[in-house]
Amino acid sequence: MKRVQYDRFGGPEQMYFGNYVPPPLERTQVRVKVKAVAINPLDWKLRQGAMKLIIGRTFPKGVGSDYAGTIEAAGEDVTNVNFGDDVFGTMDFKNAGAFAGSIVVDCRYLTRKPAQLSFSEAACLPIPATTAWAAIIDKAQARSGSRIFINGCSGAVGAFAVQLALARGATVSGSCGKAAMPKARAAGVDPVFNYADSSSYRSAGKFDAIFDTAGTMSVSEGLSMLNRGGVFIDINPTPGRVVRGMLSGRYKMAFATMGTEHLPEIAQFAHEGVLRPTIGLEKPFSEALTAIANAESGFRGPGRIVLAL
């Protein structure tokens, strides 16, 4: 079968469709016939070499993290899904490679797909929804009466963060690009600010949690907008920020891996309509190389970019 992969770290020109044979199953693994995948910034950051010290230099490496499909085979210790189940999930970033006809993945990285979601919609959930869960539910502990500000509230992670916070009874303010402001208001963000004008939201009062999904706020800026006991949550840490986080209980980081264990709950929320994935563009898998390169260069549009197999 064909898989999107690369033989060295670098730009989009390193990607190609290579021949791939999934490895034999281990006891806790499943093999998934992939029906749809969604593109994440993580996909090209890994290929660029941003985490090469962690993922190593063994090539070829596969591209892609988030997928939806059907279980083709299951290891003997797998209990959460069965042969023939429709599922969605993500992959361990150390062994990425979801952009393939079939993949082998540990069963803890997936869950059953809600029946009313298409494969393409379900593929939009994993990394953005688990990241939002880690931030809003685990770190911010959103609840009735909470006042939460989401920087980048119209993006993939930001939109799910808005939905989770509102479901918990919090009041949500946020910032996004000017063109996305009407959509953010319709989603329940009030007030919503143009993030090109940071002075407008810096004067919007104090918040119980700030969630910066856009990576445009400094730590000092985020902390200055907090109530006593509030937290500034970041998904774009630098080494300096990591050190700052270790020294300050008010600065916290949120990663998708922190929320992976909640995939079944995310599936239930999607079933209930609390989480609503949005597809911005859907392309056939044969156009994967171009679609990834375009997304990497900044063409993303509203909603997720999905590749259908």
C-alpha positions in Angstrom: 0.0 0.0 0.0 1.0 3.7 -0.3 2.0 5.9 2.6 3.0 9.5 2.8 6.6 9.4 4.1 10.0 11.1 4.0 13.7 10.0 4.1 15.2 13.1 5.7 14.1 16.1 7.8 13.2 19.1 5.8 10.5 20.9 3.8 7.5 19.6 2.0 9.7 18.5 -1.0 10.9 15.7 1.2 7.5 14.0 1.2 6.6 11.2 -1.3 4.2 8.3 -1.6 6.2 5.3 -0.6 5.4 1.6 -0.4 4.5 0.5 3.1 3.6 -2.8 4.8 2.1 -2.5 8.3 4.0 -4.4 11.0 2.6 -7.5 12.7 0.2 -6.8 15.6 1.3 -6.8 19.2 -1.1 -7.8 21.9 -2.5 -4.4 22.6 -2.5 -3.1 19.0 -5.1 -2.9 16.2 -4.9 -2.5 12.5 -7.2 0.2 11.1 -8.3 0.5 7.5 -8.1 4.2 7.1 -11.0 6.0 5.6 -10.1 9.7 6.3 -7.2 11.7 7.8 -7.0 15.3 9.0 -3.9 17.5 8.7 -2.3 19.0 11.8 0.6 21.5 12.2 2.3 18.7 14.2 2.6 16.7 11.0 4.9 19.2 9.2 6.7 20.2 12.4 7.8 16.6 12.9 8.9 16.3 9.3 10.8 19.6 9.6 12.8 18.1 12.5 11.4 20.1 15.4 11.4 16.9 17.6 14.2 15.0 15.9 16.0 14.4 19.2 12.9 12.6 20.4 11.8 10.7 17.3 15.2 9.8 16.2 16.8 9.5 12.7 15.5 6.1 11.5 14.0 6.5 8.1 11.6 6.4 6.3 9.2 8.0 8.6 5.5 8.3 8.1 3.4 11.5 8.1 0.1 12.1 9.8 -1.5 11.7 13.2 -5.3 11.9 13.1 -7.5 9.4 11.3 -10.8 7.6 11.2 -11.5 4.1 9.8 -12.5 0.6 10.5 -10.8 -2.1 12.6 -9.3 -4.8 10.4 -7.7 -6.9 13.1 -7.1 -6.7 16.9 -4.5 -8.1 19.3 -5.5 -10.6 21.9 -5.4 -8.1 24.8 -7.5 -5.4 23.1 -10.8 -4.9 24.9 -12.1 -1.4 24.0 -12.8 -2.1 20.3 -13.6 -5.1 18.2 -13.1 -6.3 14.6 -15.3 -4.3 12.3 -15.8 -1.3 14.6 -15.7 2.2 13.1 -13.1 4.2 15.1 -11.2 7.4 15.2 -8.0 8.3 17.0 -4.4 9.5 16.8 -1.0 8.0 16.8 2.0 8.2 19.1 4.0 11.1 17.6 7.1 9.0 17.9 5.6 6.6 15.3 3.5 8.9 13.2 2.2 7.7 9.8 -1.6 7.9 9.7 -1.5 9.0 6.1 -1.6 5.5 4.8 -4.1 2.8 3.6 -3.8 0.9 6.8 -2.1 1.6 10.1 -1.1 -0.3 13.2 -1.7 1.6 16.5 -2.0 0.9 20.2 -5.7 0.6 21.2 -5.4 3.3 23.8 -5.0 5.9 21.0 -8.5 5.3 19.6 -12.1 4.8 20.4 -15.4 4.0 18.6 -16.7 6.6 16.2 -20.1 8.2 16.9 -22.5 6.8 14.3 -23.8 10.2 13.2 -20.3 11.5 12.4 -18.8 10.8 9.0 -15.3 9.4 8.9 -14.1 12.8 7.7 -15.8 14.6 10.6 -14.4 12.1 13.1 -10.9 12.5 11.8 -11.1 16.2 12.8 -11.4 15.4 16.5 -8.4 13.8 18.0 -5.5 16.2 18.5 -7.5 19.5 18.6 -10.2 18.0 20.9 -7.7 16.3 23.3 -5.6 19.4 23.5 -8.7 21.5 24.3 -9.8 18.9 26.9 -6.4 19.1 28.6 -6.5 22.9 28.7 -10.2 23.6 29.5 -11.2 20.6 31.6 -8.0 19.6 33.3 -6.0 22.8 33.6 -8.6 25.5 33.7 -11.1 23.3 35.4 -13.9 25.2 33.7 -17.2 25.3 35.6 -20.3 27.5 36.0 -19.2 31.0 36.8 -15.7 30.7 35.3 -14.6 33.5 33.1 -12.3 32.2 30.3 -10.4 34.0 27.5 -9.4 32.0 24.5 -6.8 33.6 22.2 -7.4 32.1 18.7 -10.9 31.0 19.5 -11.8 30.2 15.9 -9.0 27.8 15.2 -9.3 24.0 15.4 -8.2 23.8 19.1 -9.8 27.1 20.0 -13.2 26.2 18.6 -13.3 22.9 20.6 -12.1 24.9 23.7 -15.0 27.3 23.3 -17.4 24.4 23.0 -16.1 22.6 26.1 -16.0 25.7 28.2 -19.5 26.7 27.3 -20.7 23.1 28.0 -19.2 23.4 31.5 -21.2 26.6 32.1 -18.3 29.1 31.7 -18.5 32.5 30.2 -16.1 32.7 27.2 -14.4 35.7 25.7 -11.8 35.4 22.9 -9.9 36.8 20.0 -9.5 35.7 16.4 -9.0 37.2 13.0 -11.4 39.9 11.8 -13.1 37.6 9.2 -13.8 34.9 11.8 -15.3 37.2 14.4 -19.0 36.7 13.3 -18.6 32.9 13.4 -17.0 33.1 16.9 -19.9 35.3 18.1 -22.4 32.8 16.7 -20.5 30.0 18.6 -21.1 31.8 21.9 -17.9 33.8 22.3 -18.9 37.2 23.9 -17.2 39.5 23.6 -14.9 38.6 20.7 -11.9 40.7 19.8 -9.7 41.1 16.8 -6.4 39.7 17.9 -4.6 42.2 15.7 -5.6 44.7 18.4 -4.3 43.2 21.6 -4.9 46.4 23.6 -8.7 45.8 23.2 -8.7 42.5 25.0 -6.0 43.4 27.6 -8.5 46.0 28.9 -11.4 43.5 29.0 -11.0 42.7 32.7 -9.6 39.8 34.6 -10.2 36.1 33.8 -10.0 32.8 35.7 -8.1 31.2 32.8 -6.4 32.4 29.6 -5.9 29.8 26.9 -3.4 30.9 24.2 -4.0 28.6 21.2 -2.4 31.1 18.7 1.0 31.4 20.4 0.9 35.2 20.2 0.7 36.2 23.9 3.8 36.6 26.1 3.7 34.9 29.5 3.7 38.3 31.3 0.8 39.5 29.1 -1.2 36.3 29.9 -0.5 36.5 33.6 -1.5 40.1 33.8 -5.0 39.3 32.6 -5.7 36.8 35.3 -7.7 36.9 38.5 -6.1 35.8 41.7 -5.6 32.1 41.4 -6.1 32.1 37.7 -4.0 30.1 35.2 -2.4 31.0 31.8 -2.4 27.9 29.6 -0.1 27.6 26.6 0.3 25.1 23.8 3.4 26.7 22.2 6.1 26.3 24.8 9.7 27.4 24.2 12.6 26.2 26.5 12.3 29.5 28.3 8.6 29.1 28.8 9.1 25.6 30.1 11.4 26.9 32.8 8.9 29.7 33.6 6.2 27.0 33.9 8.3 25.1 36.4 8.7 28.2 38.5 5.1 29.5 38.3 2.0 27.5 39.3 -0.1 30.0 37.3 1.6 29.1 33.9 0.6 25.7 32.6 1.1 23.8 29.4 -1.4 21.6 27.6 -0.6 19.0 25.1 -2.8 16.5 23.1 -1.1 13.6 24.9 -2.5 14.8 28.2 -6.0 14.3 26.9 -5.7 11.1 24.9 -7.2 9.0 27.7 -10.4 11.1 27.3 -11.1 10.0 23.7 -14.1 8.0 24.8 -15.6 11.0 26.6 -14.8 13.2 23.6 -16.6 10.7 21.4 -19.6 10.9 23.7 -19.6 14.7 23.6 -19.5 14.5 19.8 -22.4 12.1 19.9 -24.4 14.6 22.1 -23.5 17.5 19.8 -21.4 19.3 22.4 -18.3 19.0 20.2 -18.9 19.8 16.6 -16.1 19.3 14.1 -15.9 21.6 11.1 -14.4 20.5 7.7 -13.0 23.4 5.8 -11.6 21.5 2.8 -11.8 17.9 1.8 -9.4 16.4 -0.8 -8.7 12.9 -2.1 -5.8 11.1 -0.6 -4.0 11.3 -4.0 -3.6 15.0 -3.4 -2.1 14.6 0.0 1.4 16.1 -0.8 -0.1 19.3 -2.3 -2.6 19.6 0.5 0.0 19.3 3.2 2.4 21.7 1.5 -0.4 24.3 1.1 -1.4 24.0 4.7 2.2 24.4 5.8 2.5 27.5 3.7 -0.5 29.1 5.4 -3.5 28.1 3.3 -5.8 26.6 5.9 -9.1 28.3 5.7 -12.0 27.8 8.1 -12.2 24.3 9.6 -9.9 21.3 9.2 -8.3 20.0 6.0 -9.3 16.4 5.5 -8.0 13.7 3.0 -10.5 11.0 2.1 -9.2 7.5 1.2 
